[in-house]
Amino acid sequence: MNRLGGTTSPYLLQHADNPVDWWPWSPEAFEEARRRDVPVLLSVGYSSCHWCHVMAHESFEDDGTAAYLNEHFVAVKVDREERPDVDAVYMEAVQAATGQGGWPMTVFLTAEGEPFYFGTYFPPAPRHGMPSFRQVLEGVVTAWTDRREEVSEVAGRIVADLAGRSLAHGGQGVPDEADLAQALLGLTRDFDDKHGGFGGAPKFPPSMVVEFLLRHHARTGSDGALQMALESCAAMARGGIYDQIGGGFARYSVDRGWTVPHFEKMLYDNALLCRAYAHLWRSTGSEAARRVALETADFMVRELRTAEGGYASALDADSEDTQGRHVEGAFYVWTPAQLREVLGDEDGAFAAEYFGVTEEGTFEEGASVLRLPASGAARDDGADDGDGDDARSDRVDSVRARLFAARELRPRPGRDDKVVAAWNGLAVAALAETGAYFDRPDLVERATEAADLLVRVHLGEVARLTRTSMDGRAGGNDGVLEDYANVAEGFLALAAVTGEGAWLEFAGFLLDVVLARFTGEGGQLFDTADDAERLIRRPQDPTDNATPSGWTAAANALLTYAAHTGSEPHRTAAEAALGVVKALGPRAPRFVGWGLAAAEALLDGPREVAVAGPVGGELHRTALLGRAPGAVVAAGEPGGGEFPLLVDRMLVGGEPTAYVCRHFVCDAPTTDAAELARKLGGAE
């Protein structure tokens, strides 16, 4: 009996009809393995994972393979997005044993959850030196049956090794000027001055590093930091990783030049990049950065918003092509003939030249990913189209609109409708700020609706978060540190934009849980709460990956909340959390970008801005557009109201008045927006 049909995860539901007798992760599954005296096969993946689908089709849908699995194993299927703690613990073991990791992740466990054999994707037949999945299964069964003591010894050794991996944390103080300068130097060494971004292929969007670079430029005036941010954002916006027709970013580029993406679109990437481009515009005034920020926000609302007002996790990489095959990128790629069919010969030729579509193609079978390779390489404005005069720009707009309409008729990629708390927190922050910057109240409203869903469904009646929901129904998995931290981040951004102090209070509830349940000795942070399910190791990772780590996200949110409220425990916790950034930042800056951004805010204060006056007025908008790293903004009724920063902040001469402070020591109040802008310009 397959037990996945009653779950809320779209990924698990995709496997509900497999002939494999799947169990969800549960004590009952391990008890069954103990009762039958068989090993556990743990298979971890996620809905938009291309190779997860491939392995499912090749092996898990195969009756013979399934029958062998069911006879000799208890098979457990996990959605890594629902259970990041399970994924993190066993991925650490896989990477330690093999030197690499990825999904699908395939791990063989004892009934006590101890891993003893690892892998990722296994083909249905031996290929390129890899054994077939059936060969792996048979080898594990032989070892389990004939060499049990050896299996137990290996499992025990792996668990002991994981338990002995202590993490350097705290105790080293907070990052200082020298640490941040060293981090910038390290990024300069890794910077790809030809294609933008950092490192080689595959190349991932460096959204968190861009935030650090923009804050560092604002605080120090470093031209080099700004230039790396500009060139990276320009190259991504011109490349195939950015959807030139519908907006939004794919997961990563398989090449170093951003030409061919891995086509899945994740909520977290788009939320982070939307905010990064909005902040780039705030720093430079780039009209092109403004366009990308707004197009990405509109993509999230159009493609990922759920009926309940939250945001779905992802769009698949795969969809049906013209021959009915389920292949990667089919929805997004074009041939010259397809362009002519939609646009006619003249505009089809223009579009092919403009978007780099050739007869040879840049992808597979003569198809091309749309990009802007021709006129004007990446410029300092962030993402210049090189459109030229108004007539050319109008023609490009017309071509884009017609291609978008034609593409809408194609079979669409599948959508993972699961609402993940952490990623929705990132979306709330991005939509709120983008809406405020560009006078789009509809985006602020969409952010508020998502925040309402997080409170109503994920938070419930007590301040403990549920990780996921589906169709407005909370899932069964507890929130992890990144959920608490990123949702708090979203609420804090929404409070600054809307002037509604309730969002500050909700953030405080969540961060109090972080202090009480996720914080260990010396200020170290754990990814799971102290009352969460016990795994073979309590996961703890301070390094950013596709999203900010829970650790660095918590440091940012704790620091922001402390600046709003004057809470010494929250600031002390933020500073303790940044001890690990002091240790890692100079050596591995690409992997603690969010922590380095928090350190920039700490060194700058961060500045506290109280606007006694109308929400949405000139002074409030000026405060929101200030470039000072991590500055916090409270706007509303003078003299108190919903924000501690507004207590005793009165009007001057009957006019709306702004107060700019550091550590609650304030400059003279001002009623002049231009003067306020100068105070918040960053470097002084």
Disulfide bonds with the S-S distance in Angstrom:
Cys49-Cys52 2.30
Cys661-Cys666 1.96
